[in-house]
Amino acid sequence: MDIEKVRDFYEASYSSQGFAAQRKYPNEELCRFVGRNFSMLSPEHRQSVRMLEVGCGSGANLWMLAREGFDTYGIDLSFESLLLAERMLKGYGVKATLSAGDMTDLAFEDGFFNSVVDVFSSYCLDAQSGRAFIASVSRVLARDGLFFSYFPAKSSEAFTYHKPANLLDDDTLSGIYRADSPFAGNHYPFRFLHPLEYEQMLTEAGFEVQYSEVVSRTYGRRREQFSFITVEARKVA
Ligand SMILES: C[S@@+](CC[C@H](N)C(=O)[O-])C[C@H]1O[C@@H](n2cnc3c(N)ncnc32)[C@H](O)[C@@H]1O
């Protein structure tokens, strides 16, 4: 797929808007994932938990992960986002290892991470690249490592009523072109899944799904509903 289109969009967005391009506080479903799985660990133990955020953007989730005491890593396609993330981390007095890279081809050793998290980032990949991404996550995760993802659900009205966007494959819109849709203006591949499709993809890639929910919110003063799959899976194969 045309990854340059996504990179160009985000470089322009971070350059022109700075921190306003993304959220500044961590995603609430990611906080719940951390609470469910790691809250019982001592601060010493947490230092040995290597956690990667793919598509880390300007660092809104990274600073929380670093402050929670994990050995934190972030990668993003966009250089501008990494400059912002560096400033964000510095502002909180915490550290993370940042690098530029493509999440479909993670440049880390096999089994390096205990957890990989994806907060509204891998949806920028079409179906084929999305499968390459899951294979890449599986490779860099240690056995029993945990994957978390917060991902657009097909029940969203942005997917159901997507015209004038086209479908690039069964899951992926050419962008969000309808002017009154949430995320309108995101003119690059924008993928949605049904939770069962996501679960099946993970199972086929050697994961055991241990949590899967859909969370919805409305936009435009309750006019339009947008839903996210929040899924968590353990690498078992
Ligand atoms: C909507 S932002 C979310 C940022 C961050 N996860 C957050 O929650 O604030 C999506 C991010 O994914 C990054 N991204 C998209 N495709 C990518 C890829 N193939 N590899 C790495 N990063 C990618 C974009 O540059 C952008 O920073």
The ligand as an SDF file (V2000), in Angstrom:
LIG
                    3D

 27 29  0  0  0  0  0  0  0  0999 V2000
   -4.3600    8.8290   15.0250 C   0  0  0  0  0  0  0  0  0  0  0  0
   -2.6300    8.8650   15.3360 S   0  0  0  0  0  0  0  0  0  0  0  0
   -2.5690    8.1250   16.9580 C   0  0  0  0  0  0  0  0  0  0  0  0
   -1.3340    8.5170   17.7340 C   0  0  0  0  0  0  0  0  0  0  0  0
   -1.2120    7.9110   19.1340 C   0  0  0  0  0  0  0  0  0  0  0  0
   -1.2970    6.4700   19.1010 N   0  0  0  0  0  0  0  0  0  0  0  0
   -2.2770    8.4650   20.0750 C   0  0  0  0  0  0  0  0  0  0  0  0
   -3.1380    7.7000   20.5450 O   0  0  0  0  0  0  0  0  0  0  0  0
   -2.2240    9.6790   20.3750 O   0  0  0  0  0  0  0  0  0  0  0  0
   -1.9920    7.5830   14.2520 C   0  0  0  0  0  0  0  0  0  0  0  0
   -0.4680    7.5160   14.2390 C   0  0  0  0  0  0  0  0  0  0  0  0
   -0.0420    6.3250   13.5560 O   0  0  0  0  0  0  0  0  0  0  0  0
    1.1190    6.6380   12.7910 C   0  0  0  0  0  0  0  0  0  0  0  0
    1.2490    5.6300   11.7220 N   0  0  0  0  0  0  0  0  0  0  0  0
    0.3900    5.3860   10.7030 C   0  0  0  0  0  0  0  0  0  0  0  0
    0.8260    4.3730    9.9310 N   0  0  0  0  0  0  0  0  0  0  0  0
    1.9900    3.9560   10.4780 C   0  0  0  0  0  0  0  0  0  0  0  0
    2.9290    2.9220   10.1440 C   0  0  0  0  0  0  0  0  0  0  0  0
    2.7490    2.1270    9.0740 N   0  0  0  0  0  0  0  0  0  0  0  0
    3.9990    2.7420   10.9480 N   0  0  0  0  0  0  0  0  0  0  0  0
    4.2090    3.5640   12.0190 C   0  0  0  0  0  0  0  0  0  0  0  0
    3.3680    4.5560   12.3830 N   0  0  0  0  0  0  0  0  0  0  0  0
    2.2690    4.7530   11.6270 C   0  0  0  0  0  0  0  0  0  0  0  0
    0.8420    8.0490   12.2990 C   0  0  0  0  0  0  0  0  0  0  0  0
    2.0220    8.7130   11.8730 O   0  0  0  0  0  0  0  0  0  0  0  0
    0.1880    8.6960   13.5260 C   0  0  0  0  0  0  0  0  0  0  0  0
    1.1430    9.3020   14.3680 O   0  0  0  0  0  0  0  0  0  0  0  0
  1  2  1  0
  2  3  1  0
  2 10  1  0
  3  4  1  0
  4  5  1  0
  5  6  1  0
  5  7  1  0
  7  8  2  0
  7  9  1  0
 10 11  1  0
 11 12  1  0
 11 26  1  0
 12 13  1  0
 13 14  1  0
 13 24  1  0
 14 15  1  0
 14 23  1  0
 15 16  2  0
 16 17  1  0
 17 18  1  0
 17 23  2  0
 18 19  1  0
 18 20  2  0
 20 21  1  0
 21 22  2  0
 22 23  1  0
 24 25  1  0
 24 26  1  0
 26 27  1  0
M  CHG  2   2   1   9  -1
M  END
$$$$
